[in-house]
Amino acid sequence: MSTAPLSIPSLDLVCERALRLPCSPALLPRLISVLVAPDSSADEVADLIKVDAALAASTLRLANSAFFSANGKADSVTDAVIRLGSRELYRLAALALVGRWETGAGGRGEPGDFCRHALCTALAAEVLAETSERIDPQAAYTAGLVCDLGKLALAHACAPCFPAIRSHCSAHGGSWSDAEQAVLGYTHAEVGARLLKAWNFPEPLIAAAEFCEHPTKAPAESLALLAHLHAAKYVATSFGPGVTEDGFLFELNTDFLLEWGFTPELLQESMSIVHERARTRLQEKLTHGALVL
């Protein structure tokens, strides 16, 4: 019996489908702008959060959790914003906006795996930025969280192609990205960069998505962020939560990392800190189960 030829969506079609998906992370750049503005008020932040009903509910739920509710109940999103503070609020919003976009993506791992691995990558980038003091930790965290969004877009649009990508990896070796290029004609990095640009993300984050796996090809002004992000991908993959087959087929540029001071010893020391932060954040959901944020 002959097998029907594989129908491969074009790069334009993959991006078009992704941009039509509900619960996109498109609100995140606007939230970043408001939170970093020195003259923004809690009411302005709350008004932006209330644009997304699910995010507003998550914000109130976290503010009224046992950890934050020592001073009584938060009755409004503005109260929740004041109670949580910008750092915690940003972490919640960023993870919620990225994590909800995972819903319905077929062809990759268990529910919650993408969000788990994205969080571990974000925390690893943050820890490495705190250690090196060469880039802003929040920028590093954001880059880690969104750098692989192209993988989710492919999972939504190209899941039937994944067996062919898998077979190419088995037959020819190389990275998952190499197999994507061979089978699809494009990679998740290209998709991710296009999407972040369409959502008006800052240019450094677009570069993070495009060059994360091949950092030496990035523009000179992006190399510092890419060095931290490339190292963070290694740390997050090494201790494992949420890593799927595509994550293990990742080519590490060790020479590039050593040029930026990321020695094996430093990465090993960072791993325990990242693991503890991830465990604190996700608790029993660190290793399994869909994430409700």
C-alpha positions in Angstrom: 0.0 0.0 0.0 1.4 3.4 -1.0 1.8 6.1 1.6 0.3 9.5 1.0 3.0 12.2 0.6 3.6 14.3 3.6 1.9 17.7 3.5 4.3 20.3 4.8 3.0 23.7 5.7 5.0 26.7 4.5 6.8 28.9 7.0 4.3 31.7 6.2 1.4 29.3 7.0 2.9 28.1 10.2 3.3 31.7 11.4 -0.1 32.7 10.2 -1.7 29.8 12.2 0.3 30.6 15.3 -0.7 34.3 15.2 -4.4 33.3 15.1 -4.1 31.1 18.2 -5.8 32.4 21.4 -3.8 33.2 24.5 -0.7 34.3 22.7 2.2 35.9 24.6 1.6 39.2 22.7 0.7 41.0 25.9 4.1 40.4 27.4 6.1 43.2 25.7 3.5 45.7 26.8 3.6 44.4 30.3 7.4 44.7 30.3 7.2 48.3 29.2 4.8 49.3 31.9 6.6 47.4 34.7 10.0 49.0 33.9 8.7 52.5 33.5 9.7 54.5 36.6 6.5 56.5 36.7 4.0 53.7 36.2 1.4 53.2 38.8 -0.2 50.0 40.3 -3.5 51.1 38.6 -1.8 51.2 35.2 -0.3 47.8 35.6 -3.6 46.4 36.8 -5.5 47.9 33.9 -3.2 46.1 31.5 -3.4 42.8 33.4 -7.2 43.0 33.3 -7.2 42.9 29.5 -6.5 39.2 30.0 -9.2 37.7 32.3 -7.2 34.5 32.9 -4.1 36.5 33.8 -6.1 38.7 36.2 -7.5 35.6 37.9 -4.0 34.1 38.2 -2.7 37.4 39.7 -5.4 37.5 42.4 -5.0 33.8 43.1 -1.2 34.2 43.7 -1.7 37.4 45.8 -4.2 35.5 48.0 -2.0 32.4 48.4 -0.6 31.5 51.8 2.8 33.0 51.0 1.5 36.5 50.2 -1.7 36.8 52.2 -0.3 37.5 55.7 -1.9 41.0 55.6 -5.4 39.9 54.6 -7.2 39.3 51.3 -6.5 41.2 48.1 -9.9 42.2 46.8 -8.8 43.7 43.5 -6.2 43.3 40.8 -4.7 46.6 41.9 -4.4 45.3 45.5 -2.8 42.2 44.1 -0.3 44.2 42.1 0.8 46.2 45.1 1.1 43.0 47.2 3.1 41.0 44.8 5.5 43.7 43.6 6.8 44.1 40.1 9.4 41.2 40.2 6.9 38.5 41.3 4.2 39.9 39.2 6.4 39.8 36.1 7.4 36.2 36.8 3.8 35.2 37.2 2.6 37.0 34.1 5.4 35.9 31.8 5.1 32.2 32.8 1.3 32.3 32.5 1.2 33.9 29.1 3.8 31.5 27.7 2.4 28.4 29.5 -1.2 28.8 28.3 -0.1 28.9 24.7 1.1 25.3 25.1 -2.5 24.1 25.3 -3.5 22.0 22.3 0.0 21.6 20.9 0.4 18.0 19.8 3.4 16.0 18.9 5.7 16.9 21.8 5.9 15.4 25.3 3.5 15.5 28.2 1.2 18.4 29.1 3.2 21.0 30.9 6.6 19.9 29.5 7.2 22.9 27.4 6.4 25.3 30.2 8.5 23.3 32.7 11.5 23.4 30.5 11.0 27.1 29.5 10.9 28.0 33.2 14.0 26.1 34.0 15.8 27.8 31.0 14.6 31.2 32.2 15.7 30.6 35.8 19.1 29.3 34.5 19.6 32.4 32.4 18.6 34.6 35.4 21.1 32.8 37.7 23.9 33.0 35.2 23.2 36.7 34.7 23.3 37.3 38.5 26.6 35.5 38.7 28.3 37.3 35.7 26.7 40.7 36.3 27.2 41.3 32.6 23.5 41.5 31.5 20.2 42.3 33.2 18.8 39.2 35.0 15.2 40.0 34.0 16.1 40.3 30.4 17.9 37.0 30.6 14.9 35.4 32.3 12.6 36.6 29.6 14.9 35.4 26.8 15.0 31.9 28.4 11.2 31.9 28.6 10.4 32.8 25.0 13.4 31.5 23.0 11.7 28.3 22.1 8.2 29.5 21.3 8.8 28.4 17.7 8.7 24.8 18.9 5.2 25.3 20.1 4.1 26.9 16.8 5.5 23.9 14.9 3.7 21.5 17.4 0.4 23.3 16.6 0.9 23.3 12.8 3.3 20.5 11.9 2.7 17.6 14.4 2.1 15.1 11.5 5.7 15.9 10.3 7.3 15.0 13.6 7.8 11.3 12.8 9.7 12.3 9.6 11.9 14.7 11.6 12.5 11.9 14.2 13.4 9.5 11.4 15.8 11.9 9.9 17.6 12.3 13.3 17.9 8.6 13.6 19.2 8.1 10.1 21.5 11.0 9.8 22.4 12.2 13.3 22.8 15.9 13.9 20.6 18.2 15.9 16.8 18.4 15.9 17.1 21.8 14.1 19.1 20.2 11.3 16.3 17.6 10.9 13.7 20.4 10.9 15.6 22.2 8.1 15.9 19.0 6.1 12.2 17.9 6.4 10.4 21.2 6.6 12.7 23.6 4.9 12.8 25.9 8.0 13.5 25.6 11.7 11.7 26.5 14.9 14.2 29.3 15.4 13.0 31.0 12.3 9.4 30.6 13.3 10.0 31.9 16.8 11.9 35.0 15.6 9.1 35.8 13.2 6.4 35.5 15.8 8.3 37.6 18.4 8.8 40.3 15.8 5.0 40.2 14.9 4.2 40.5 18.6 6.5 43.6 18.9 9.0 42.0 21.3 12.3 43.9 21.7 15.0 43.2 19.2 17.3 41.4 21.7 14.6 38.9 22.4 14.0 38.3 18.7 17.7 37.6 18.3 17.6 35.3 21.3 14.9 33.1 19.5 16.7 33.2 16.2 20.3 32.5 17.3 19.9 30.6 20.6 21.3 27.3 19.1 23.9 29.0 16.9 25.0 32.0 19.0 28.1 32.9 17.1 26.0 33.8 14.1 24.2 36.6 16.1 25.0 40.3 15.8 27.8 41.5 18.1 25.4 43.4 20.3 23.4 40.2 21.1 26.4 38.0 22.0 26.3 38.7 25.7 22.7 37.7 26.0 23.2 34.7 23.7 26.1 33.4 25.7 24.0 33.4 28.9 21.1 31.8 27.0 23.1 29.1 25.3 24.6 28.2 28.7 21.2 28.3 30.3 19.9 25.8 27.7 22.6 23.4 28.7 21.9 23.8 32.4 18.1 23.4 32.0 18.6 20.3 29.8 21.1 18.7 32.1 18.9 18.4 35.1 15.9 17.5 33.0 12.4 18.8 33.9 10.2 19.1 30.8 13.0 18.1 28.4 11.7 16.2 25.3 13.6 14.5 22.5 14.2 17.7 20.6 15.8 19.3 23.7 18.4 16.5 24.0 19.3 16.8 20.4 20.9 20.2 21.0 24.4 21.1 19.9 26.4 22.9 22.6 29.1 25.3 21.5 31.5 24.8 24.3 34.3 27.0 22.8 31.9 29.9 22.7 30.8 29.4 26.3 34.4 29.2 27.5 35.1 32.5 25.7 32.4 34.1 27.9 33.7 32.5 31.1 31.0 29.7 31.4 33.2 26.9 32.6 31.9 23.4 33.3 32.5 24.1 37.0 30.4 27.3 37.0 27.6 25.6 35.1 27.6 22.7 37.5 27.4 25.1 40.5 24.5 27.0 38.9 22.5 23.8 38.3 21.7 23.3 42.0 20.6 26.9 42.4 18.3 26.7 39.4 16.9 23.4 40.5 16.0 24.9 43.9 14.3 27.9 42.4 12.4 25.7 39.9 11.3 23.4 42.8 10.1 26.3 44.8 8.1 27.7 41.9 6.5 24.5 40.6 6.6 22.2 43.7 5.1 18.9 42.8 4.5 20.0 39.2 8.3 20.2 38.6 8.4 16.7 37.0 4.9 15.9 35.8 1.4 17.1 35.2 -0.2 20.0 33.4 0.6 23.4 34.9 -2.3 25.7 36.0 -1.0 29.2 36.5 
